[in-house]
Amino acid sequence: WFDKGIVAANVIFNLLILSFFKYYDFFVDSLIDAFSYIGISLHISTLSLLLPVGISFYTFQALSYTIDVYRGKLPVTRDIVSFFAFVSFFPQLGAGPIERATNLLIQFERPRSFEYNDAVDGIRQMMWGFFKKILIADNCALVVDDIFGNYGNYPLLLGAVLFSFQIYGDFSGYSDIAIGTAKLFGIQLRQNFRYPYFSLDIAEFWRRWHISLSSWLRDYLYISLGGNRHGKFRQYLNLIITMFLGGLWHGASWNFVLWGTFHGVALAFHKAWMSIIGRKKGETSHGIRRVLGVIITFHFVCFCWIFFRNADFHNSMDMLNQIFTAFRPQLF
């Protein structure tokens, strides 16, 4: 009975709520700016809405439940308390990992008991998360804020590299804290980071970085768009669209959109290159080739982080201009 109409209505309803709170002001401002370029002044008021805490995460989790039920991966739950506990489980609500009903909801539906070893392991993982967040991310942030705030006086590439460690410490640290806290309640959450900066290529990076998000985008967006089932060009376009929307999911800013689009183009280029040289998924390189691949991938990721870090698009353009003109030989 769980037909396409119910699924479509549920998906649209969830996305409308997310779009209204998170993107209404962004789209209004963008529309006003677009018309101003052709000399038309629009008078549309923004709402300056307060964003509900965790709305991006519980929206994605609610959507995954609906789609998984429709695809037959799990039955409809009759336990409304367990369902809302799954959607709003507080440890991972603010920064992930994004959970699936096939993992988290079923844990709420069955009896649990306190396990001493799990609690000890959870506290250990929480401490590791606090170490990443407080000692690594917060200390990097002091230097990064100074560099990005005065990028005309500092080497911007250093700021981009330090920000890469800051954001890893933030995101993976929060995930470790969430996973460890959940273990105190007898709940097992999914691993979210797996040494992403040691990735050979951009595809491997997204198999290691924010795994719960990248796998969600793959399973519910990329595959729904057609995945790789309609030819090479359509596959590359689906990758770009998926990452474009993934960037927009991170925040209502054209900087996030560009960040996601750059990654989408890189994934499409990588997929095309693997097809040209005949390398299959899962095959890897060793020795100097892997070292070079890790270095190139890391620097590309750092380059993209410049857009992620900035709140203003024009600042990003100024920074890129500084980076590329810094290496120009001064002949006069």
C-alpha positions in Angstrom: 0.0 0.0 0.0 3.0 2.2 0.3 2.7 3.5 -3.2 4.5 6.2 -5.3 2.0 8.9 -4.4 2.6 8.6 -0.7 6.4 8.5 -1.2 6.3 11.5 -3.5 4.1 13.5 -1.1 6.4 12.7 1.9 9.5 13.6 0.0 8.1 16.9 -1.2 6.8 17.8 2.2 10.1 17.2 3.9 12.1 19.0 1.2 9.7 22.0 1.3 10.2 22.3 5.1 14.0 22.1 4.6 13.9 24.6 1.7 11.7 27.1 3.5 13.8 27.3 6.6 17.3 26.9 5.1 17.1 28.4 1.6 14.2 30.9 1.4 16.4 34.0 2.2 19.2 32.6 0.0 17.0 32.2 -3.1 15.3 35.6 -2.5 18.6 37.4 -2.3 19.9 35.5 -5.4 16.8 36.4 -7.3 17.1 40.1 -6.3 20.8 40.1 -7.4 20.0 38.4 -10.7 17.4 40.9 -11.7 19.5 43.8 -10.5 22.1 42.9 -13.2 19.5 43.7 -15.9 18.3 46.9 -14.2 15.2 45.5 -12.5 14.6 46.2 -8.8 12.6 43.6 -7.0 11.2 44.4 -3.6 10.9 41.0 -1.9 11.4 40.8 1.8 13.6 38.1 3.4 12.3 36.5 6.6 15.6 36.1 8.6 14.4 32.8 9.8 16.2 31.0 12.6 17.3 27.6 11.4 16.0 24.7 13.5 18.9 22.7 15.0 19.7 19.6 13.0 17.1 20.1 10.4 19.4 18.9 7.6 20.2 15.7 9.4 16.7 14.7 10.6 15.2 15.6 7.2 17.6 13.2 5.5 17.0 10.5 8.0 13.2 10.8 7.6 13.6 10.7 3.8 15.8 7.6 4.0 13.1 5.8 6.1 10.4 6.6 3.6 12.5 5.5 0.6 13.8 2.4 2.2 10.2 1.3 3.1 9.2 1.9 -0.5 12.1 -0.1 -1.8 11.2 -2.9 0.5 14.4 -2.7 2.6 12.4 -2.6 5.9 8.8 -2.9 7.0 6.7 0.1 8.1 7.2 0.6 11.8 4.2 0.6 14.2 6.2 2.1 17.1 5.8 5.8 16.9 8.1 6.4 19.9 10.9 4.4 18.3 10.4 6.3 15.0 10.7 9.7 16.5 13.7 8.6 18.6 15.3 7.5 15.4 14.7 10.8 13.7 15.7 13.0 16.6 18.4 10.9 18.4 20.4 13.8 20.0 24.0 12.6 19.9 24.2 12.7 16.1 21.6 15.3 15.4 23.9 18.3 15.1 26.7 17.0 13.0 26.1 13.4 12.1 26.6 10.6 11.2 23.4 10.5 9.1 21.8 7.3 10.1 19.5 4.9 8.3 16.4 3.3 9.6 17.9 -0.1 8.7 20.6 0.5 11.3 19.2 2.9 13.9 15.5 2.4 14.0 15.7 -1.3 14.5 17.9 -0.8 17.5 15.3 1.3 19.2 12.7 -1.3 18.5 14.5 -4.1 20.4 15.4 -4.3 24.1 18.8 -3.0 25.2 20.8 -3.3 28.3 23.8 -1.5 29.7 27.1 -3.0 28.6 30.2 -2.1 30.6 32.6 -2.8 27.8 30.6 -0.7 25.3 30.4 2.2 27.8 34.2 2.1 28.3 34.8 2.0 24.6 32.3 4.8 24.1 34.0 7.1 26.6 37.3 6.3 25.0 36.0 7.3 21.6 34.4 10.5 23.1 37.8 11.5 24.5 39.4 11.0 21.1 36.7 13.2 19.6 37.3 15.9 22.2 41.0 15.7 21.4 40.3 16.3 17.7 37.9 19.1 18.3 39.5 21.0 21.1 43.2 20.4 20.6 43.4 20.2 16.8 40.4 22.0 15.3 40.1 24.8 17.7 43.8 25.6 17.7 44.0 25.5 13.9 40.9 27.8 13.8 42.9 30.5 15.6 45.4 30.7 12.8 42.9 30.0 10.0 40.6 32.9 11.1 43.6 35.2 11.2 44.8 34.2 7.7 41.4 34.3 6.0 40.6 37.5 7.8 43.8 39.1 6.5 44.6 37.1 3.5 46.5 39.9 1.8 49.2 39.6 4.5 49.5 35.8 4.9 50.3 32.8 2.7 46.8 31.7 1.8 47.8 28.2 0.9 48.9 27.7 4.5 45.5 28.8 5.6 43.8 26.3 3.2 46.0 23.4 4.5 45.4 24.3 8.1 41.6 24.7 7.5 41.6 21.1 6.0 42.9 19.9 9.4 40.5 22.2 11.3 37.4 20.9 9.4 38.5 17.3 9.7 39.0 17.8 13.5 35.6 19.4 13.7 33.6 17.0 11.7 35.3 13.7 12.6 35.6 14.9 16.2 31.9 15.6 16.5 31.2 12.2 14.9 33.4 10.4 17.4 31.7 12.2 20.3 28.3 11.2 18.9 29.3 7.6 18.3 30.8 7.3 21.7 27.8 8.9 23.4 25.4 6.5 21.6 27.4 3.6 22.9 26.5 4.7 26.5 22.9 4.0 25.5 23.6 0.7 23.9 23.3 2.2 20.4 25.8 1.5 17.6 26.2 4.3 15.0 28.0 4.1 11.7 31.7 5.0 11.2 31.8 8.4 9.5 35.5 9.1 8.7 38.3 6.8 7.6 41.6 8.7 7.2 40.2 10.7 4.2 43.4 12.7 3.5 45.3 9.5 2.6 43.0 8.9 -0.4 44.6 8.0 -3.7 41.9 9.9 -5.7 38.8 12.0 -5.3 36.5 8.9 -5.5 38.4 7.2 -2.7 38.2 10.5 -0.7 34.4 10.5 -0.8 34.4 6.8 0.3 36.4 7.9 3.4 35.1 11.5 4.1 31.7 11.9 5.8 30.8 8.4 4.8 27.2 8.6 6.0 26.6 11.7 3.8 28.4 10.5 0.7 26.6 7.1 0.9 23.3 8.8 1.4 23.8 11.0 -1.7 24.8 7.9 -3.6 21.9 5.7 -2.6 19.1 8.2 -2.5 20.1 10.9 -5.0 22.7 9.6 -7.5 20.9 6.2 -8.0 17.5 7.9 -8.2 18.8 10.2 -10.9 19.8 7.1 -12.9 23.3 6.4 -11.6 25.3 4.8 -14.3 22.4 3.1 -16.1 21.9 5.5 -19.0 25.3 5.9 -20.6 28.6 7.7 -19.8 27.4 11.3 -20.3 24.4 10.8 -18.1 26.5 9.2 -15.4 28.9 12.2 -15.4 26.0 14.6 -15.3 24.4 12.7 -12.4 27.7 12.9 -10.5 27.9 16.7 -11.0 24.2 17.2 -10.0 24.6 15.0 -6.9 27.6 17.0 -5.7 26.0 20.3 -6.6 23.0 19.5 -4.4 25.4 18.0 -1.8 27.2 21.4 -1.6 23.9 23.2 -1.3 22.9 20.9 1.5 25.9 22.2 3.5 24.6 25.7 3.5 22.7 28.5 1.7 25.6 30.0 -0.1 27.0 30.0 -3.6 30.4 29.1 -2.1 29.0 25.8 -1.0 27.5 25.3 -4.4 30.8 25.9 -6.1 32.6 23.6 -3.6 30.2 20.8 -4.4 30.3 21.4 -8.1 34.1 21.3 -8.2 34.0 17.9 -6.5 31.3 16.7 -8.9 33.3 17.7 -11.9 36.4 16.1 -10.3 34.4 12.8 -9.8 33.2 12.9 -13.3 36.7 13.5 -14.7 38.0 10.7 -12.5 35.3 8.3 -13.7 36.1 9.2 -17.3 39.8 8.8 -16.8 39.3 5.4 -15.2 37.2 4.3 -18.2 39.9 5.5 -20.6 42.8 3.6 -18.9 40.6 0.6 -18.2 41.0 0.5 -14.5 38.2 -1.1 -12.6 36.6 0.1 -9.3 38.6 -1.2 -6.3 41.9 -1.4 -8.1 44.6 0.7 -6.5 48.1 1.9 -7.0 51.2 1.4 -4.8 54.6 3.0 -4.2 55.4 6.3 -5.8 52.1 6.4 -7.8 50.1 6.2 -4.7 52.2 8.8 -2.9 51.7 11.2 -5.9 48.0 10.4 -6.0 47.6 11.2 -2.3 49.5 14.5 -2.6 47.5 15.6 -5.7 44.1 14.6 -4.1 45.0 16.4 -0.9 45.9 19.6 -2.6 42.8 19.6 -4.7 40.7 19.1 -1.6 42.5 21.9 0.1 41.8 24.2 -2.9 38.1 23.4 -2.7 38.1 24.1 1.0 38.8 27.8 0.3 35.2 28.1 -1.1 33.8 26.1 1.8 35.5 28.3 4.4 34.5 31.6 3.0 31.0 33.1 3.5 31.5 35.6 0.8 31.9 34.7 -2.9 33.8 37.8 -3.8 36.4 37.1 -1.1 36.9 33.6 -2.6 37.6 35.2 -6.0 40.1 37.6 -4.4 41.8 34.7 -2.7 42.1 32.7 -5.8 43.5 35.7 -7.6 46.1 36.0 -4.9 47.1 32.4 -5.1 47.5 32.3 -8.8 49.2 35.7 -9.2 51.6 35.0 -6.3 53.5 32.6 -8.6 53.6 35.0 -11.6 57.2 36.2 -12.3 57.6 39.9 -11.9 59.4 41.1 -15.0 59.1 44.8 -14.4 
